[in-house]
Amino acid sequence: MTDKPRLLVVDDDEDLRTQMRWALADEFEVSLAGDREAALAAVREGRPAVVTLDLGLPPHPGGVEEGFAALEEIHSLDTGAKVIVVTGREDRAHALRSVDQGAYDYFVKPIDVDELKIVLRRALRLHALEAENRELRRRAEPGGFEGMLGASAKMQEVFAAIRKVATVDAPVLLCGESGTGKELAARAIHRLSARAAGSFVPINCGAIPETLLESELFGHEKGAFTGAHAQRRGRIETAHGGTLFLDEIGELPTELQVKLLRFLQDQNVERLGGRAPIAVNVRVITATNADLKRLLAEGRFREDLYYRIGVVTIALPPLRDREDDVVLVAEALLRSLAGEMGRRLGGFSKDAMLAMRAHGWPGNVRELENRVRRAAVMAESTRLTAADLELADLSPGGRRGLREMRAGLEKDAVRAALRRNRGNISQTAAELGISRPTLYGLLARFSIERR
């Protein structure tokens, strides 16, 4: 691993890219990309602090729209990255347009390396200051811990466990319902560990097609399969010196479970189509919202892998079990959104707080964030109400009857169980302690779609 800041050079001229690498390698860890797709892949993997971007990129090197598309997508992937557009003297209008669309600065060809270094250093200083400010705001958040919020006893136990496991390199398994903050917990462990200067590389094992997952994890050599036009490092290699986060580990196919177990045992990977083992020093954190013990009993998850990844297990509690954390988290989200939207938002009304405390939150913090964000956009008043959050009004003037409240709770319980069991009717019915016909009746009654 290097302590140099990361710089990405995006230009379709291979000779110029090579010259830039040689000229800047003394101060930066330089990576290169010749088109928009390669640039976006480099941003995803390396998170460069600074990017130099030529607007004329293939497949239309004579135009600028491909470059502007790259600028927009780089910022969508990493809002903190400082992009410096490199342009010709005759393209001043394009340079000004790029600054208007979020570029940090522009630099006119032909490139003077000494002048470029001054611009890069200035961009790097601003990147570091912004990162420091974000860190200070995060640490100053009431009830906060490494980007996570919670004053309840259960969350304080989680924070204490994270502090302990961060100091050692033992594998950690994070368990909890969808939306409880498992990735935030994994990032907190990484930031507090001795590997904080290394990369944090996340991958969702359930979001990538099985046919592509092996290559995504372990990489491939050129010609390993149809479409493998170049050598590619996998996510495990990319995380060298840092932390690999495997989300939804229960979705990992059986044959890849074997390969992952082998890597965890000897810390070597072998790319698809390759023959030589590659040593990788990485910490592995896994997460699941599934019941791995049930998967073990069903033969869908290997017992030896389970004990290998679960040396330490941390359970993230659902939002409904976190006492008054729901209001704490909602208020923090609203403050953040007010700054992001440039809008004055004065908090929540009493009926909104009552409704938030009473709601079951089957989608946990993710659901809360979605409701607060939508309310912040749509609300007519600066103080958000239960109606703005699309929650039932439980205040004295708008309280529902017992039957309606029970129906709402039943609906939330069915939706949450169905989500946990990934739409499996038999497993959902068993968890709820009802028959399959009864479950089908509830799905129809509440208009719940099976997903």
C-alpha positions, -999 to +999 in steps of 0.1 A: +000+000+000+011+036-007+005+067+013+004+089-018-029+105-027-047+089-056-050+106-090-069+094-120-058+106-155-086+102-181-075+109-217-078+090-250-042+097-260-022+068-246+012+086-250-001+116-230-015+093-203+019+076-200+037+110-199+014+121-171+020+090-151+058+095-153+056+132-145+033+129-115+042+095-100+065+112-074+036+128-057+006+107-066-005+071-070-016+075-107-041+054-124-051+058-161-083+055-182-088+060-219-126+062-220-156+069-198-163+033-189-127+027-177-128+060-158-160+051-139-146+017-131-114+033-117-135+057-096-155+028-082-124+008-073-099+034-063-119+065-051-092+089-064-091+123-046-084+141-079-092+134-115-079+151-147-105+147-175-101+153-212-135+161-227-128+144-260-133+107-253-142+077-274-164+068-291-167+105-301-132+120-294-139+149-317-168+161-294-172+169-258-205+152-247-188+120-237-165+140-215-194+159-199-212+126-193-181+113-176-179+144-154-216+140-143-212+103-136-179+107-117-196+132-094-226+109-089-202+081-078-181+104-055-193+139-048-160+147-030-137+139-060-121+170-075-122+169-113-099+191-133-109+194-170-081+195-195-090+214-227-076+232-257-073+269-259-101+272-284-125+254-260-128+280-233-166+279-235-165+242-228-141+248-199-164+273-183-194+250-188-175+222-171-169+244-140-205+254-140-214+216-139-192+209-109-156+206-122-131+220-096-110+238-123-098+236-159-064+234-174-055+245-209-033+224-233-004+221-239+002+209-204+029+225-183+036+199-156+048+223-130+017+245-134-005+214-134+011+202-101+002+235-085-035+231-095-035+194-084-020+203-050-046+230-044-074+206-054-059+179-030-058+204-001-095+213-006-104+176-008-086+169+025-103+199+042-137+188+030-131+153+042-120+166+076-150+188+079-173+159+071-156+138+097-159+166+123-197+170+116-202+133+118-184+130+151-203+160+165-237+146+157-256+141+190-259+104+198-236+096+169-208+071+165-188+068+133-217+079+111-242+058+130-269+073+153-284+058+184-288+067+221-306+035+230-290+008+252-290-017+223-272+007+200-246+016+227-239-022+229-234-023+192-210+007+193-190-010+221-187-042+202-175-023+171-148-005+191-136-039+204-135-058+171-119-029+152-086-034+171-081-069+159-082-085+125-107-112+133-135-118+107-168-102+117-204-113+107-230-085+109-266-098+113-298-078+110-329-070+090-326-051+058-320-014+064-306-017+099-272-002+090-250-032+084-228-015+059-224+016+081-212-008+109-187-024+085-174+010+075-171+020+112-150-011+119-128-003+089-123+034+099-114+025+135-090-003+125-053-003+116-064-007+080-082+027+078-057+041+053-065+012+029-096+007+007-130-003+019-144-025-009-181-035-007-198-061-028-234-073-026-234-111-032-271-110-040-270-082-065-246-097-091-256-125-114-241-158-104-223-161-137-204-129-131-199-131-094-168-153-095-150-130-119-161-100-098-147-114-066-115-132-079-108-114-112-098-129-145-070-132-170-073-120-206-090-147-226-104-166-196-139-166-211-158-150-239-157-112-235-126-112-212-106-089-235-082-077-207-068-088-174-090-076-145-084-076-108-112-089-086-127-071-056-106-092-032-074-080-048-087-044-049-091-046-012-054-055-005-043-038+026-078-028+035-113-043+042-135-064+020-172-062+028-194-091+016-230-081+020-258-107+018-232-135+022-261-160+025-267-155-013-232-168-022-235-199-044-222-231-029-192-234-053-181-199-045-185-206-008-158-233-013-135-209-031-140-181-005-133-205+023-100-215+006-091-178+003-099-172+040-077-201+050-046-192+029-051-156+019-043-164-017-066-158-048-064-173-082-080-154-110-102-171-135-079-185-163-049-180-141-025-205-126-004-186-101-018-179-066-017-142-057-012-133-020-037-108-007-037-092+028-073-082+035-097-082+064-131-097+056-164-085+071-196-102+060-233-093+066-266-110+061-303-105+068-310-142+064-310-168+091-277-186+083-284-213+108-315-222+089-295-222+056-270-245+073-298-269+083-311-268+047-276-275+033-275-241+015-246-227+034-214-245+044-208-250+081-170-246+079-175-212+061-200-201+087-176-207+116-148-191+096-166-158+089-184-156+122-155-155+146-172-124+160-210-118+154-227-084+159-265-082+157-279-049+145-313-043+162-343-033+142-355+003+145-387-007+163-366-022+192-345+010+197-367+030+220-367+066+210-339+064+185-364+068+157-370+105+165-332+111+170-324+096+137-353+114+119-342+147+133-306+142+122-318+132+087-339+163+085-310+186+094-289+170+068-316+173+041-323+209+050-286+217+043-286+196+011-318+212-002-311+247+010-345+248+026-356+259+060-371+229+078-383+234+114-385+198+126-415+175+132-449+182+146-462+164+177-485+142+156-455+132+134-434+122+165-463+101+178-468+084+145-430+077+141-428+061+176-459+039+169-449+028+134-434-007+131-407+003+106-404-029+086-379-012+064-359+001+094-336+031+090-338+029+052-376+033+053-373+062+077-348+080+055-371+075+024-402+088+043-383+118+057-367+127+023-400+125+005-417+146+032-390+172+031-395+176-007-433+176-007-443+193+026-460+227+023-450+237+059-415+239+074-427+216+102-433+180+089-466+163+099-477+126+101-495+132+068-463+145+052-446+112+063-475+092+050-481+078+085-514+075+104-522+105+127-524+091+163-528+124+180-560+129+200-577+146+171-568+120+145-564+087+164-574+056+146-597+029+161-583-003+175-594-024+145-576+000+120-544+000+142-544-038+144-548-040+106-518-017+101-496-037+124-507-069+107-498-055+073-464-043+085-457-077+101-466-096+069-446-073+046-415-076+069-417-114+071-422-117+034-392-096+028-370-115+052-380-148+035-375-133+000-411-140-010-411-177+000-448-183+011-441-215+031-413-199+051-432-167+057-463-186+069-442-207+092-425-176+107-458-159+113-474-191+127-502-192+102-513-214+074-505-208+037-542-201+029-544-176+057-513-159+044-527-157+009-558-142+023-538-115+041-518-107+010-550-102-010-566-082+019-537-058+022-528-057-015-493-069-008-473-080-038-452-111-035-416-102-045 
